[in-house]
Each structure stands twice: as C-alpha cells, then as structure tokens.
Amino acid sequence: MTPNKFEVEKKHLTVGPYEVCPIPTGLFGLDGGAMFGTVPKVLWERSNPTDDKNRIQMEARALLLKSPGCNVLIDTGNGHDFIAKYGEKLGSKFAEMYGIDDKGPSLMKSLAAHGVKPEDIHHVILTHLHFDHAGGGTTEVNGKLVPTFPKAQYWVQKGNLETASHPNLRERASYYAANYQPLLDSGVLKVVEGPQENFIPGISSVISNGHTQAQQIIKITDGKTTVLYCGDMVPTSSHVKIPWLMGYDLHPLTLMEEKQKYLGEAADQSWYLFFEHDPYCDAALIERNGHDFAVQKRFWL
C-alpha cells in the first residue's frame, strides 16, 4: 500500500497544562469495504489504498496528555502482547487476519519516547472496550493478567461495560473479558454513567451510541484550544463526511446525527479533531462544506 498524497503540517499542541502527545501503538489492517460501508470503493480508495486482501492500513493511536502533575492516557491500542493473552487459539491466525504489525511502534515504546513509564500514568480513559482500543490496558505478568498501568485509575462508561460483558452477535469478536476483567478484579476500573464534565481537570466526555453502546468521546479544553478525541465516531480524517460510516457501526442514522452535532461544534469553534485510526495524520481542523464537512488542514502533532 502506498500512502495518500494529503499535505500534512507539523504542529506542537498544548492545551492548558497538557502537552498533547500522539501515542502510536501499531499498524493493522481492516477490510476497506467494512471501513467505509456503503461508500463506493472508487471514492475511498483514492485516499485509503488497499493491499491484496482489500485491507486498508489503520493505526491504533492512543493519546497521552502529559503534564508535571498528571499524565492521562486515552485508549491503549491493540496491546503489545494482545495476541499472547489469548494463546494459540487466536495466535498467528488472528495476527494474519488483521495484518497486525509487531515490528513497528508499540504502546510501551511510544510512551518511553516521551519519557513516560507505566507507573507514571495517573488516569487511563477507555473510549470503549473493543480490542483495538482497550487491548493495551492489561498485561500478562507471570501467567496472570494485571493492569498495565499499576498506579492509574481507569475510566469506562457503564453502558459499554455492560455491552462488553454481554456482547451482541455483531460485536462478539471485538470484546474480550481479558481487556477489562483484570481491571475490575484489581479495583482500578471507575465505571461512570453519562457525560462527565471536567471529571479530570480540563477533560470532559460526551456520549456516542452510533458505533457501539456508550462510547465516550473525550474533549480536552482550556477555553482557548480544544481537542476532541474522536474514537470510532470519526476513526479517520476521511470519515469527517457525515455519510462516510463504517459497516461496523451499529446505528448508522444515530451516528450521522452525532457527527452533525459534534463536528458542527468543531467546525464552528475551530476544535482539533484527533483521529485514532488514521495512519496518514494525527489530527485535523475541519470546515463546513454545504450540509456536510471537509478537512481544512491535517497535522502531525
């Protein structure tokens, strides 16, 4: 696969006390048709080229908010030892199916590049518990799964934990108890319900139910600069267009309404959108384009 040709600007971003640090945790591949649903391939393949299995390249990108008194990690990627958690039952077949690249960036290597060790993380916010977002939250130590970040408070929405515990048939392959049960057993998982205003200084959440039940979208602001961590509401910069949805989304019409609301605020107030799955940029500013939205400028942070 060759990268797309979008122009991407380099930018250093801070919000209040936080340095905004992208944390790439590893590339993987998903079927392009599944990632773009009803959008014809002739449109999306221009910016998202496929491999010989029709998979497009995806990043699993967490976000570190780094400050002297508080380090916050949003999502944890697939997990550098995700496959090892499940032994040979998934093993190489799972890695092959998703084209997981274990030779590139990992959660630990990316955090270390910012001088951060697991014990330096104070909070871990999980947008939702799909494996590519929560897989790095637990780690195997001496044959036992334990929290990867031993001093951190983890945060998740009650509705999403309930969904993960009793997944529907469509999502069963995305939720694994190994990614959340050790957190519950260790007493470090804070289960909240509904939008959370300033639950960590400068950090709030809104709820999106279009992709999966009770996904929390994270808003970081100091009143002047705002970053919206989009999770799977807007997985890549290509998905800022309202009808460009994933085949994985459970409630497409709900998601379109959510995008219209939150992307409208982002466009009107010049928020930075942070993309978890875009391999070609970290973030973007968007603008209104008639009744839709378009990317104004892309950034590496």
C-alpha positions in Angstrom: 0.0 0.0 0.0 1.3 3.5 -0.8 0.4 6.4 1.4 -2.1 9.0 0.2 -1.0 12.4 -1.0 -2.6 14.7 1.5 -0.5 17.6 2.7 0.2 17.3 6.4 1.6 20.1 8.6 3.8 19.6 11.7 2.4 21.2 14.8 3.2 21.2 18.6 0.0 21.4 20.6 -0.6 22.2 24.2 -4.0 22.5 26.0 -3.8 24.1 29.4 -1.2 22.2 31.4 -1.2 19.3 29.0 1.3 18.6 26.2 -0.7 16.7 23.5 1.4 13.6 22.6 0.2 11.1 20.0 1.0 7.5 21.0 1.0 5.2 18.0 0.6 1.6 19.3 0.9 -0.3 16.0 -0.4 -0.6 12.5 -3.0 -3.2 11.5 -5.4 -3.8 8.6 -9.2 -3.9 8.2 -11.3 -4.6 5.1 -11.8 -1.3 3.2 -15.4 -2.1 2.4 -16.2 -2.7 6.1 -14.4 0.6 7.0 -16.5 2.7 4.5 -19.8 0.8 4.5 -22.0 2.0 1.5 -19.4 4.4 0.1 -18.2 3.1 -3.3 -14.6 1.9 -3.3 -13.8 4.1 -6.3 -14.2 7.1 -3.9 -12.5 5.9 -0.7 -9.5 4.0 -2.3 -8.1 7.3 -3.6 -7.1 8.3 -0.1 -7.0 4.8 1.5 -5.3 2.3 -0.8 -5.8 -1.4 -0.2 -3.5 -4.4 0.0 -4.1 -7.6 -2.0 -6.7 -8.7 0.6 -8.6 -5.4 0.3 -7.5 -4.3 3.7 -6.7 -0.6 4.3 -3.9 0.4 6.7 -5.0 1.5 10.1 -3.2 3.0 13.1 -4.2 2.2 16.7 -3.3 5.6 18.1 -3.7 6.5 21.8 -3.3 10.0 23.2 -1.0 11.0 26.1 -1.9 14.2 27.9 1.4 15.0 29.7 1.8 17.4 32.5 4.0 17.8 35.6 1.3 16.7 38.0 -1.0 14.5 35.9 -0.5 12.1 33.0 -3.6 11.0 31.2 -3.7 8.2 28.6 -6.8 8.0 26.3 -7.2 4.4 24.9 -4.4 1.8 24.8 -4.5 0.3 21.3 -4.3 -3.4 20.5 -1.8 -4.0 23.2 1.8 -5.0 22.5 1.1 -8.5 23.8 -2.6 -8.7 22.8 -2.2 -11.9 20.9 -0.2 -13.5 23.8 -3.2 -13.0 26.1 -5.3 -15.5 24.1 -2.6 -18.1 23.4 -2.6 -20.3 20.4 -6.4 -20.3 20.0 -6.1 -17.0 18.1 -2.4 -16.6 17.8 -1.0 -16.2 14.3 -4.4 -16.7 12.6 -5.6 -13.6 14.4 -2.5 -11.6 13.6 -2.7 -12.6 9.9 -6.4 -11.8 9.6 -5.9 -8.3 10.9 -2.4 -7.7 9.4 -1.0 -6.8 12.8 2.5 -5.3 12.5 4.5 -6.3 15.6 7.8 -4.8 14.3 6.7 -1.1 14.4 5.6 1.2 17.2 4.1 -0.2 20.4 2.3 1.3 23.4 5.4 1.0 25.6 7.9 2.2 23.0 5.8 5.2 22.2 5.3 6.2 25.9 9.0 5.7 26.5 9.8 8.1 23.7 8.1 10.8 25.8 9.9 9.7 28.9 6.9 8.1 30.5 6.9 4.7 32.2 3.7 2.7 33.0 3.8 3.8 36.7 3.8 7.4 35.6 0.3 7.2 34.2 -2.4 8.6 36.6 -5.5 8.1 34.5 -6.5 5.8 31.6 -9.7 6.7 29.8 -11.1 4.0 27.7 -13.5 5.3 25.0 -14.9 1.8 24.7 -13.8 -1.8 25.2 -13.3 -3.0 21.6 -9.9 -4.8 21.5 -8.2 -2.2 19.3 -9.0 0.5 21.9 -8.6 -1.4 25.2 -6.2 -4.2 24.4 -3.2 -2.5 26.0 -4.9 -1.8 29.3 -3.9 -5.2 30.7 -0.7 -7.1 30.6 0.4 -10.7 31.4 2.8 -11.0 34.3 3.8 -14.5 35.5 0.9 -16.0 33.7 -1.7 -13.6 35.2 -3.3 -10.6 33.6 -2.9 -7.4 35.5 -3.4 -3.7 34.8 -0.6 -2.4 32.6 -0.6 0.9 34.5 -0.3 -0.1 38.1 -1.0 3.4 39.7 -3.7 4.5 37.3 -7.4 5.0 37.7 -9.2 3.6 34.6 -12.4 5.1 33.4 -15.2 3.5 31.3 -18.9 4.0 30.7 -21.3 1.7 32.5 -23.3 1.1 29.3 -20.2 0.0 27.4 -19.0 -2.3 30.1 -22.5 -4.0 30.1 -22.3 -4.3 26.3 -18.8 -5.8 26.6 -20.0 -8.3 29.3 -23.0 -9.4 27.2 -22.0 -8.6 23.6 -24.4 -8.9 20.7 -23.6 -11.2 17.8 -22.1 -8.5 15.6 -19.6 -7.3 18.3 -18.8 -10.6 20.0 -15.4 -10.7 18.1 -14.4 -7.3 19.3 -15.0 -7.6 23.1 -12.7 -9.7 25.3 -13.0 -10.1 29.0 -9.2 -10.2 29.2 -9.2 -6.5 28.5 -11.5 -5.4 31.4 -12.0 -8.2 33.9 -8.5 -7.8 35.4 -9.2 -4.1 35.9 -12.5 -5.0 37.7 -10.7 -7.6 39.8 -8.0 -5.1 40.8 -10.5 -2.4 41.8 -9.0 0.2 39.4 -11.9 0.5 36.9 -14.1 3.5 37.6 -17.5 2.9 36.0 -19.4 6.1 35.2 -22.7 6.8 33.5 -23.4 9.5 31.0 -21.5 12.6 30.1 -18.8 13.7 32.5 -18.0 17.4 32.9 -14.4 18.1 33.9 -14.0 14.7 35.6 -10.3 15.2 35.3 -9.2 18.9 35.2 -9.7 20.2 31.7 -11.1 16.9 30.4 -14.8 16.1 29.8 -16.7 13.4 27.9 -19.8 13.2 25.7 -21.6 10.0 24.8 -21.9 8.5 21.3 -24.1 5.5 20.7 -23.9 5.2 16.9 -20.8 3.0 16.7 -21.4 0.9 19.8 -23.3 1.5 23.0 -22.0 4.2 25.3 -18.7 5.1 23.6 -17.2 8.2 25.4 -15.8 10.9 23.2 -13.2 12.9 25.0 -13.0 16.7 25.0 -9.8 18.4 26.2 -10.1 22.2 26.5 -8.6 25.2 28.3 -11.2 27.7 26.9 -8.9 28.7 24.0 -7.7 25.5 22.5 -9.9 22.4 22.2 -9.0 18.8 21.1 -11.7 16.2 20.5 -10.5 12.6 20.7 -13.0 11.1 18.2 -12.6 7.4 18.9 -14.7 5.4 16.5 -17.2 8.2 15.9 -14.8 9.6 13.3 -12.0 7.0 13.0 -10.0 8.7 10.2 -9.9 12.1 8.5 -11.7 10.6 5.6 -14.7 9.9 7.9 -15.5 13.6 8.6 -18.0 13.4 5.8 -21.4 12.7 7.5 -22.4 9.7 5.3 -19.0 8.1 5.4 -19.7 5.5 8.0 -18.2 2.1 8.8 -20.0 -1.2 8.2 -19.1 -1.9 11.9 -21.4 0.9 13.2 -24.4 -0.5 14.9 -26.7 2.5 14.5 -25.8 4.5 11.3 -28.6 7.1 11.5 -27.8 7.8 15.1 -24.1 8.2 14.3 -24.9 10.6 11.5 -26.9 12.8 13.9 -24.0 12.7 16.4 -21.5 13.7 13.7 -23.7 16.5 12.6 -23.8 17.9 16.1 -20.2 17.4 17.3 -18.5 18.1 14.0 -20.6 21.2 13.7 -19.3 22.5 17.0 -15.7 21.5 15.9 -16.0 23.4 12.6 -17.6 26.5 14.1 -15.2 26.7 17.1 -12.0 25.5 15.4 -11.5 22.4 17.5 -8.8 20.0 16.6 -10.1 16.5 15.8 -7.8 13.8 16.9 -8.0 10.5 14.9 -7.4 7.2 16.5 -7.1 5.1 13.3 -5.8 7.4 10.5 -2.3 6.3 9.5 -1.7 9.5 7.5 -2.2 12.2 10.1 -2.8 12.7 13.8 -5.3 15.5 13.8 -7.2 18.0 11.6 -9.2 21.2 11.6 -12.4 20.9 9.6 -14.9 23.3 8.0 -18.5 23.3 6.8 -19.0 22.2 3.2 -22.6 22.9 2.4 -24.6 20.5 4.6 -21.5 18.4 5.2 -17.9 18.8 6.5 -14.5 18.8 4.9 -10.9 18.7 6.2 -9.4 22.2 6.2 -5.9 21.2 7.3 -4.2 18.0 8.6 -1.5 17.8 11.2 1.2 15.6 12.7 1.5 16.5 16.3 
